[in-house]
Every structure is written in C-alpha cells, then in structure tokens.
Amino acid sequence: MFKYPHGVFVDRDDHIWVVDGVTKNHVVGNTIRIFDQEGKLLKTMGTDGVRGSATDPLNFNGASDVLQAPDGSIFVADGHDPDSNSRVLKYDRNGKFLLQFGQRGNKPEDFNPPHGLAMDKEGRLYVADRGNRAVKRFDQNGKLLDVWTQFGQPSGVFIDKNDVLYVADSTSNPAATGFSPGIRMAKVSDGKIFGNIPWPESGTIEGVAVADDGTIYGGFTNVPGAHRFVKN
C-alpha cells in the first residue's frame, strides 16, 4: 500500500494518519491515509502516484508529516527532497483547503524542507526546518512567531502533555555545525534546552515521540526501527 511511509500521527479518536512520500528513486506515493484501529481505511488525502505543484492545494509532492489540531484543522508538511515542494498546507476538519504558507529557500519564512510538525497547548505550530537548521514557530494562519536555531538540524519534533518540546536531530555534523545528533528537550515557554540524549551516529534519529509516562521513542532510519529511552 505504501511507497515511502514517512510520517505518522494519532488523533484524539485514536485514528492513525500515515504520510506516504516519495522514495529516493522517485517512486511516488504522496498520500495521507487515515485508518481506524483495525486498519480500516477511512479517508485518503492526495492522489497516489501524483506529484502536486507548489500551487496545487489537493495534491502533494514529497509529503513528510501531518497533524490535526484540537479544533479539527489539518496541517500537512509538504516537502522533502530538493525536487519536491516546501510548504505547509492547512485544511478544515473535512479536508477543505484553507491556506498554505512557505516556499523553498533560506529566509525566515521559507523551508528546506518542512520535515516535521508539532503543536503546543496554545495552538502554535512548530515546524522542523532541517535544511535551514531551525525549529520555526507559527500561528495557525502561517504568521511566523519565532525561529529557534539551538536544536541543530531538526528532523522531527514532538510536544508532550507538559508542553515540553522534543527535537530529533539526525544529520548534524559536529565539525561543520557545532552540533551532534541526538534528541534535545526544551520548554515551549522559552525554548531553552534543559536535556539532551546524544547519539554517536549521524543519519539516524529522524522521529521522536513521548508517552504519557515520559518514555521517549526515537525513530531510526540507518537501521529502520525504534529505540526506547527511559530515565535512569
């Protein structure tokens, strides 16, 4: 069913949203499929095998992540490799297109690409802009609020029930950027890093999720799978 499953999100109804992107050898998925807990397909966004342009509101090109806000609004990070899009799209709870923002580039409002999404309790949207080495914070209408560069090269972002931001850095090179791969933690109130799980290899931790008990899960891509981290 999937060409390049790249992102996953579980909503308040325990439905599972799976983002299918474009493979390294250009096999195209470009869908977001929503399933119930039994694996029944409920809805599909995008068109399997179709690349959408940067102005196409209904088809994606290199989709990377998705989330649903508490009011039902849907946000899609559409972009991955250089020949893909680089934008964030917003839809209502029924999938009606509302707006999009961002383009490929290195300006504060640009993305390169929007690789991961998260949302805090106040409804602010966090975008992992890996190529631009920043976590960017927006309101839900696409207004840029903050650009945080203290997290290295963020691939994945997650915000837990306590409004703690977790950032997975998979690609930093200490010699080139001064950062090392790992998972960094900060409160969304100030963005100050208070914790770090270092990792000795690059090209590894692209995703992060945190359970209610504080257990941290990292999604690894060098040897595909997950690692679990618990407090000592």
Backbone as numpy.savetxt, mean C-alpha at the origin, in Angstrom:
# Nx Ny Nz CAx CAy CAz Cx Cy Cz
-6.37 -17.92 -11.04 -7.19 -16.71 -11.04 -6.34 -15.45 -11.04
-5.18 -15.49 -10.38 -4.37 -14.28 -10.20 -3.11 -14.33 -11.05
-2.72 -13.15 -11.56 -1.48 -13.01 -12.31 -0.33 -12.58 -11.40
-0.60 -11.60 -10.52 0.45 -11.04 -9.67 -0.21 -10.46 -8.42
-0.68 -11.31 -7.50 -1.34 -10.80 -6.30 -0.37 -9.97 -5.48
-0.73 -8.70 -5.28 0.22 -7.75 -4.72 -0.24 -7.09 -3.43
-1.54 -6.97 -3.23 -2.05 -6.32 -2.04 -3.27 -7.05 -1.51
-3.49 -6.96 -0.19 -4.66 -7.60 0.41 -5.20 -6.69 1.51
-6.52 -6.65 1.64 -7.18 -5.82 2.64 -8.41 -6.57 3.13
-8.64 -6.55 4.43 -9.82 -7.18 5.02 -10.70 -6.08 5.60
-11.96 -6.00 5.14 -12.84 -4.91 5.56 -13.60 -5.28 6.85
-14.48 -4.40 7.26 -15.19 -4.58 8.53 -16.18 -5.74 8.49
-16.54 -6.17 7.30 -17.42 -7.34 7.16 -16.62 -8.62 6.96
-15.30 -8.54 7.16 -14.39 -9.66 6.96 -14.33 -10.13 5.52
-14.71 -9.26 4.59 -14.50 -9.57 3.18 -13.04 -9.33 2.84
-12.52 -10.12 1.92 -11.10 -10.10 1.57 -10.94 -9.47 0.19
-10.20 -8.38 0.13 -9.94 -7.67 -1.11 -8.52 -8.04 -1.57
-8.40 -8.54 -2.79 -7.10 -8.96 -3.32 -6.77 -8.13 -4.56
-5.63 -7.48 -4.53 -5.17 -6.65 -5.65 -4.27 -7.48 -6.55
-4.61 -7.54 -7.82 -3.83 -8.29 -8.80 -3.20 -7.29 -9.76
-1.88 -7.26 -9.82 -1.17 -6.26 -10.62 -0.66 -6.79 -11.94
0.56 -6.39 -12.27 1.20 -6.78 -13.53 2.54 -7.43 -13.19
2.84 -8.59 -13.77 4.06 -9.30 -13.45 5.27 -8.62 -14.08
6.45 -9.06 -13.68 7.69 -8.50 -14.21 7.85 -8.75 -15.71
7.24 -9.82 -16.21 7.31 -10.08 -17.66 6.02 -9.65 -18.36
5.30 -8.70 -17.73 4.20 -7.96 -18.36 2.93 -8.78 -18.56
2.73 -9.82 -17.76 1.43 -10.49 -17.75 0.49 -9.64 -16.89
-0.65 -9.28 -17.46 -1.51 -8.25 -16.88 -2.68 -8.87 -16.11
-2.82 -8.45 -14.85 -4.01 -8.76 -14.07 -4.88 -7.52 -13.97
-4.42 -6.56 -13.12 -5.07 -5.25 -12.98 -6.51 -5.34 -12.53
-6.78 -6.16 -11.53 -8.11 -6.22 -10.94 -8.02 -6.13 -9.43
-9.13 -5.79 -8.83 -9.33 -5.94 -7.39 -10.55 -6.81 -7.22
-10.36 -7.98 -6.61 -11.45 -8.92 -6.41 -11.80 -8.97 -4.93
-13.09 -8.99 -4.64 -13.58 -9.01 -3.27 -14.27 -10.36 -3.02
-13.85 -11.05 -1.96 -14.35 -12.38 -1.65 -14.96 -12.39 -0.24
-15.89 -13.32 -0.02 -16.31 -13.58 1.35 -15.36 -14.58 1.98
-15.62 -14.95 3.23 -14.72 -15.83 3.95 -14.69 -17.26 3.39
-15.67 -17.59 2.58 -15.69 -18.92 1.96 -15.03 -18.93 0.59
-14.53 -17.77 0.17 -13.88 -17.68 -1.12 -14.82 -17.38 -2.27
-16.07 -17.03 -1.97 -17.02 -16.67 -3.03 -16.70 -15.27 -3.54
-16.57 -15.14 -4.86 -16.28 -13.84 -5.46 -17.53 -12.96 -5.41
-17.42 -11.81 -4.76 -18.54 -10.90 -4.60 -18.54 -9.77 -5.62
-17.36 -9.30 -5.98 -17.28 -8.13 -6.86 -15.88 -8.05 -7.45
-15.78 -7.49 -8.66 -14.50 -7.25 -9.31 -14.43 -5.80 -9.76
-13.34 -5.14 -9.46 -13.06 -3.80 -9.98 -11.93 -3.93 -10.98
-11.97 -3.13 -12.05 -10.99 -3.25 -13.11 -11.37 -4.37 -14.06
-10.54 -4.55 -15.10 -10.80 -5.56 -16.12 -9.57 -6.43 -16.28
-9.73 -7.73 -16.08 -8.60 -8.65 -16.16 -7.93 -8.57 -17.52
-6.61 -8.35 -17.52 -5.85 -8.31 -18.76 -5.83 -6.97 -19.47
-6.45 -5.96 -18.88 -6.53 -4.64 -19.52 -5.70 -3.63 -18.74
-4.88 -2.88 -19.47 -4.14 -1.77 -18.87 -4.93 -0.47 -19.04
-5.25 0.17 -17.95 -5.95 1.45 -18.02 -4.97 2.60 -18.10
-5.32 3.63 -18.84 -4.46 4.81 -18.95 -4.52 5.61 -17.66
-3.70 6.65 -17.58 -3.66 7.50 -16.40 -4.91 8.35 -16.25
-5.78 8.35 -17.26 -7.03 9.10 -17.18 -8.25 8.18 -17.20
-8.03 6.88 -17.21 -9.12 5.90 -17.20 -9.54 5.66 -15.76
-10.76 6.01 -15.35 -11.13 5.89 -13.94 -11.56 4.48 -13.54
-11.74 3.58 -14.49 -12.31 2.28 -14.17 -11.35 1.12 -14.39
-10.20 1.38 -15.02 -9.21 0.32 -15.23 -7.86 0.77 -14.69
-7.09 -0.19 -14.23 -5.83 0.08 -13.56 -4.65 -0.32 -14.43
-3.46 0.14 -14.03 -2.22 -0.28 -14.68 -1.14 -0.38 -13.61
-0.92 -1.62 -13.14 0.05 -1.84 -12.08 -0.53 -1.60 -10.70
-1.78 -1.98 -10.48 -2.41 -1.78 -9.17 -1.58 -2.45 -8.08
-1.41 -1.75 -6.94 -0.57 -2.25 -5.86 -1.30 -2.48 -4.55
-2.29 -1.64 -4.22 -2.94 -1.79 -2.91 -4.33 -1.18 -2.94
-5.13 -1.51 -1.92 -6.50 -1.01 -1.79 -6.85 -0.93 -0.32
-7.73 0.00 0.03 -8.34 0.01 1.36 -9.72 0.62 1.27
-10.55 0.28 2.25 -11.88 0.86 2.36 -11.96 1.66 3.65
-12.36 2.92 3.55 -12.49 3.79 4.71 -13.73 3.40 5.51
-13.83 3.86 6.76 -15.00 3.53 7.58 -16.33 3.94 6.96
-16.35 5.00 6.14 -17.61 5.41 5.51 -17.90 4.63 4.24
-17.06 3.67 3.90 -17.27 2.84 2.71 -16.50 3.30 1.49
-15.90 4.48 1.52 -15.12 4.95 0.38 -13.95 4.01 0.12
-13.61 3.85 -1.15 -12.57 2.92 -1.58 -11.41 3.71 -2.17
-10.20 3.38 -1.74 -8.99 4.01 -2.26 -8.11 2.94 -2.89
-7.61 3.23 -4.09 -6.77 2.29 -4.83 -5.44 2.95 -5.15
-4.34 2.27 -4.80 -3.01 2.70 -5.23 -2.73 2.05 -6.58
-2.74 2.85 -7.62 -2.62 2.35 -8.99 -1.26 2.74 -9.54
-0.31 1.81 -9.48 1.02 2.07 -10.01 2.05 1.16 -9.39
3.03 0.75 -10.19 4.11 -0.09 -9.67 5.39 0.16 -10.45
5.57 -0.50 -11.58 6.79 -0.36 -12.36 6.77 0.91 -13.22
7.91 1.29 -13.80 7.99 2.57 -14.52 6.98 2.73 -15.65
6.54 1.63 -16.28 5.60 1.77 -17.40 4.15 1.66 -16.95
3.91 1.79 -15.65 2.55 1.73 -15.12 2.06 3.12 -14.75
0.85 3.19 -14.19 0.34 4.45 -13.68 1.02 4.80 -12.36
0.68 5.96 -11.82 1.23 6.37 -10.53 0.26 7.38 -9.92
-0.86 6.84 -9.41 -1.94 7.70 -8.93 -2.71 6.96 -7.84
-3.52 7.72 -7.11 -4.46 7.15 -6.16 -5.86 7.52 -6.62
-6.75 6.53 -6.66 -8.13 6.75 -7.07 -9.06 6.57 -5.88
-10.17 7.32 -5.88 -11.19 7.21 -4.83 -12.54 6.91 -5.46
-13.25 5.95 -4.85 -14.59 5.56 -5.29 -15.52 5.59 -4.08
-16.82 5.66 -4.35 -17.76 5.53 -3.24 -17.92 4.05 -2.89
-18.75 3.73 -1.91 -18.87 2.36 -1.43 -19.40 1.41 -2.50
-20.05 1.95 -3.53 -20.59 1.13 -4.61 -19.65 1.02 -5.81
-18.49 1.65 -5.71 -17.53 1.60 -6.80 -17.67 2.71 -7.81
-18.49 3.73 -7.52 -18.61 4.88 -8.41 -17.37 5.77 -8.26
-16.73 6.11 -9.38 -15.52 6.92 -9.35 -15.84 8.32 -8.84
-14.98 8.82 -7.94 -15.15 10.14 -7.37 -14.02 11.10 -7.77
-12.77 10.65 -7.63 -11.65 11.53 -7.94 -10.37 10.71 -7.99
-9.30 11.34 -8.51 -7.97 10.76 -8.46 -6.96 11.87 -8.23
-5.80 11.49 -7.71 -4.74 12.48 -7.51 -3.39 11.80 -7.64
-2.39 12.61 -8.00 -1.02 12.13 -8.16 -0.69 11.75 -9.58
0.62 11.78 -9.86 1.17 11.36 -11.14 2.62 10.95 -10.90
3.23 10.30 -11.89 4.62 9.87 -11.71 5.55 11.07 -11.71
6.41 11.13 -10.72 7.36 12.23 -10.62 7.98 12.26 -9.23
8.74 13.32 -8.94 9.42 13.43 -7.65 9.05 14.69 -6.89
7.97 15.34 -7.28 7.48 16.48 -6.52 6.68 15.98 -5.32
6.42 16.84 -4.33 5.73 16.38 -3.13 4.39 15.68 -3.41
3.63 16.15 -4.39 2.33 15.56 -4.68 2.41 14.37 -5.63
3.62 14.06 -6.13 3.80 12.96 -7.09 4.05 11.64 -6.36
4.02 10.55 -7.15 4.33 9.23 -6.63 5.31 8.52 -7.56
6.05 7.55 -6.95 6.99 6.78 -7.77 7.30 5.42 -7.13
6.36 4.53 -7.00 4.92 4.67 -7.22 4.20 4.71 -5.88
2.85 4.76 -5.87 2.10 4.59 -4.62 2.00 3.09 -4.31
2.89 2.60 -3.47 3.07 1.15 -3.30 2.22 0.54 -2.19
1.78 1.36 -1.22 0.98 0.85 -0.11 0.11 1.94 0.47
-1.00 1.53 1.13 -1.97 2.47 1.68 -2.31 2.10 3.12
-2.61 3.12 3.93 -3.13 2.92 5.28 -3.95 4.15 5.65
-4.79 4.03 6.68 -5.62 5.16 7.13 -5.68 5.17 8.64
-5.56 6.38 9.23 -5.61 6.49 10.68 -7.04 6.78 11.15
-7.20 6.93 12.46 -8.54 7.10 13.04 -9.20 8.40 12.60
-8.40 9.38 12.24 -8.96 10.66 11.79 -9.28 10.65 10.30
-9.05 9.52 9.64 -9.38 9.41 8.22 -8.33 9.94 7.28
-7.11 10.17 7.79 -6.03 10.62 6.92 -5.43 9.42 6.21
-5.12 9.61 4.92 -4.62 8.54 4.07 -3.10 8.60 4.00
-2.44 7.45 4.23 -0.99 7.35 4.20 -0.59 6.53 2.97
0.34 7.06 2.20 0.79 6.40 0.97 2.28 6.12 1.08
2.66 4.85 0.86 4.07 4.49 0.81 4.59 4.79 -0.59
5.35 5.88 -0.70 5.92 6.30 -1.98 7.37 5.82 -2.02
7.56 4.60 -2.49 8.85 3.94 -2.35 9.96 4.66 -3.11
9.73 4.96 -4.37 10.78 5.58 -5.18 11.18 6.94 -4.69
10.26 7.68 -4.10 10.56 9.00 -3.58 10.95 8.97 -2.10
11.08 7.77 -1.55 11.58 7.56 -0.20 10.79 8.37 0.82
9.47 8.23 0.78 8.63 9.02 1.68 7.31 8.31 1.97
6.81 8.55 3.18 5.41 8.28 3.50 4.70 9.61 3.40
3.68 9.66 2.54 2.95 10.90 2.31 1.55 10.80 2.89
1.14 11.85 3.60 -0.15 11.86 4.27 -1.08 12.86 3.58
-2.29 12.39 3.26 -3.27 13.20 2.53 -4.60 13.20 3.28
-5.43 14.22 2.99 -6.82 14.09 3.40 -7.54 13.26 2.34
-8.81 12.99 2.55 -9.51 12.07 1.66 -9.91 12.70 0.33
-9.59 13.96 0.14 -9.81 14.60 -1.15 -8.50 14.80 -1.91
-7.42 14.21 -1.41 -6.15 14.28 -2.11 -5.29 15.48 -1.77
-5.65 16.23 -0.72 -4.81 17.35 -0.31 -3.62 16.82 0.49
-2.41 17.20 0.07 -1.20 16.76 0.74 -1.07 17.46 2.09
-0.88 16.66 3.15 -0.75 17.19 4.49 0.68 17.14 5.01
1.38 16.03 4.75 2.73 15.85 5.27 3.53 14.95 4.33
4.83 15.16 4.32 5.77 14.27 3.64 6.81 13.86 4.67
6.84 12.57 5.01 7.75 12.05 6.02 8.84 11.23 5.35
10.08 11.62 5.57 11.21 10.96 4.91 12.08 10.18 5.89
11.59 9.94 7.10 12.38 9.27 8.13 12.23 7.75 8.13
11.54 7.21 7.13 11.24 5.78 7.13 12.01 5.00 6.06
12.99 5.61 5.42 13.75 4.92 4.39 12.98 4.87 3.09
12.91 3.68 2.49 12.16 3.50 1.25 10.95 2.62 1.54
9.82 3.22 1.87 8.67 2.45 2.32 7.99 1.67 1.20
7.81 0.38 1.43 7.03 -0.45 0.51 5.63 -0.70 1.03
5.50 -0.91 2.35 4.20 -1.19 2.94 3.97 -0.34 4.16
2.68 0.00 4.41 2.31 0.77 5.58 1.08 0.13 6.23
1.03 0.21 7.56 -0.10 -0.33 8.32 -0.28 0.52 9.56
-1.53 0.78 9.95 -1.82 1.54 11.16 -2.69 0.67 12.06
-2.25 0.45 13.31 -2.97 -0.44 14.20 -4.07 0.30 14.96
-4.73 -0.39 15.88 -5.88 0.16 16.61 -5.48 1.31 17.53
-4.18 1.44 17.83 -3.69 2.51 18.69 -3.11 3.67 17.89
-3.36 3.69 16.61 -2.82 4.73 15.72 -1.29 4.74 15.71
-0.72 3.56 15.73 0.72 3.41 15.52 0.95 3.03 14.07
1.84 3.75 13.42 2.17 3.51 12.02 3.36 2.56 11.94
3.21 1.51 11.13 4.28 0.55 10.87 4.66 0.69 9.40
5.95 0.81 9.12 6.43 1.02 7.77 7.44 -0.06 7.42
7.15 -0.81 6.35 8.07 -1.85 5.88 8.97 -1.26 4.81
10.27 -1.35 5.06 11.29 -0.85 4.13 12.03 -2.06 3.58
11.83 -2.33 2.30 12.42 -3.53 1.71 13.64 -3.26 0.84
13.85 -2.02 0.46 14.83 -1.77 -0.60 15.95 -0.81 -0.23
15.97 -0.32 0.99 17.04 0.63 1.35 18.42 -0.02 1.28
19.38 0.77 0.88 20.79 0.38 0.85 21.54 1.34 1.77
22.09 0.86 2.88 22.73 1.77 3.83 23.78 2.67 3.22
24.55 2.14 2.28 25.62 2.93 1.67 25.07 4.07 0.83
23.93 3.85 0.22 23.37 4.85 -0.69 22.38 5.79 -0.01
21.61 5.28 0.96 20.52 6.08 1.53 20.69 6.38 3.00
21.59 5.66 3.68 21.73 5.84 5.12 20.72 5.06 5.93
19.83 4.33 5.26 18.82 3.52 5.93 19.09 2.04 5.64
18.62 1.19 6.55 18.70 -0.24 6.36 17.29 -0.81 6.28
17.10 -1.96 5.61 15.77 -2.57 5.54 15.25 -2.93 6.92
13.94 -3.01 7.04 13.32 -3.39 8.30 11.91 -2.84 8.41
11.37 -2.90 9.61 10.04 -2.37 9.91 10.19 -1.31 10.99
9.78 -0.08 10.69 9.90 1.03 11.63 8.52 1.41 12.17
8.48 1.89 13.41 7.23 2.21 14.08 7.24 3.65 14.55
6.08 4.32 14.40 5.94 5.70 14.86 4.48 5.99 15.16
4.22 6.88 16.09 2.86 7.34 16.33 2.46 8.30 15.22
1.21 8.21 14.78 0.78 9.10 13.70 0.69 10.54 14.17
0.65 10.76 15.49 0.53 12.12 16.02 1.74 12.98 15.70
2.93 12.35 15.65 4.13 13.15 15.40 5.10 12.53 14.39
4.91 11.26 14.04 5.77 10.61 13.06 7.16 10.25 13.58
7.40 10.43 14.87 8.72 10.14 15.43 8.90 8.64 15.61
9.99 8.10 15.08 10.24 6.66 15.17 10.62 6.29 16.59
9.93 5.27 17.14 10.25 4.80 18.48 10.64 3.32 18.49
10.53 2.64 17.36 10.88 1.23 17.31 11.30 0.82 15.92
12.11 -0.24 15.86 12.61 -0.71 14.58 12.91 -2.20 14.67
12.48 -2.95 13.65 12.87 -4.35 13.51 13.82 -4.40 12.32
15.12 -4.45 12.56 16.07 -4.46 11.44 16.08 -5.80 10.74
16.45 -5.77 9.46 16.58 -7.00 8.70 17.85 -6.92 7.86
18.63 -7.99 7.81 19.96 -7.90 7.19 19.97 -7.96 5.67
18.84 -8.26 5.05 18.81 -8.41 3.59 17.94 -7.33 2.97
18.29 -6.93 1.75 17.46 -6.02 0.99 16.54 -6.82 0.06
15.47 -6.17 -0.39 14.54 -6.84 -1.29 13.72 -7.90 -0.60
13.35 -7.63 0.64 12.68 -8.67 1.43 11.30 -8.23 1.91
11.24 -7.39 2.95 9.96 -7.08 3.61 9.21 -6.00 2.84
8.20 -6.40 2.10 7.39 -5.43 1.34 6.08 -5.10 2.02
5.57 -6.00 2.85 4.28 -5.76 3.49 4.37 -5.93 4.99
3.45 -5.28 5.71 3.42 -5.40 7.16 1.97 -5.33 7.62
1.63 -6.14 8.63 0.32 -6.10 9.26 0.51 -6.43 10.74
-0.41 -5.94 11.57 -0.27 -6.10 13.01 -1.59 -6.59 13.59
-1.52 -7.65 14.38 -2.71 -8.19 15.03 -3.06 -7.35 16.26
-4.27 -7.55 16.79 -4.70 -6.78 17.95 -3.84 -7.03 19.17
-3.20 -8.20 19.26 -2.34 -8.48 20.41 -0.93 -7.93 20.25
-0.68 -7.21 19.16 0.62 -6.60 18.94 1.59 -7.42 18.12
1.19 -8.64 17.75 2.06 -9.46 16.90 2.20 -8.81 15.53
3.43 -8.72 15.04 3.72 -8.07 13.77 4.03 -9.13 12.72
3.46 -8.98 11.55 3.69 -9.90 10.45 4.33 -9.14 9.29
5.43 -9.69 8.78 6.08 -9.10 7.62 5.91 -9.99 6.41
5.53 -9.38 5.28 5.40 -10.12 4.02 6.71 -10.06 3.26
7.31 -11.21 3.01 8.63 -11.29 2.38 8.51 -11.70 0.92
9.36 -11.11 0.08 9.30 -11.38 -1.36 10.53 -12.10 -1.89
11.64 -12.10 -1.14 12.81 -12.82 -1.64 12.55 -14.34 -1.61
12.07 -14.84 -0.48 11.54 -16.20 -0.38 10.08 -16.01 0.03
9.15 -16.04 -0.93 7.77 -15.62 -0.65 7.17 -16.32 0.58
6.64 -15.50 1.46 6.04 -16.01 2.68 5.98 -14.90 3.71
5.69 -15.27 4.95 5.55 -14.29 6.02 6.41 -14.68 7.21
6.87 -13.67 7.93 7.57 -13.88 9.19 6.76 -13.21 10.29
6.74 -13.83 11.46 6.02 -13.28 12.60 7.01 -12.76 13.63
6.73 -11.57 14.16 7.59 -10.95 15.17 6.77 -10.69 16.42
7.29 -11.11 17.57 6.62 -10.89 18.84 7.59 -10.21 19.80
7.05 -9.53 20.80 7.90 -8.85 21.78 8.63 -9.88 22.64
9.89 -9.55 22.99 10.65 -10.42 23.87 10.07 -10.39 25.28
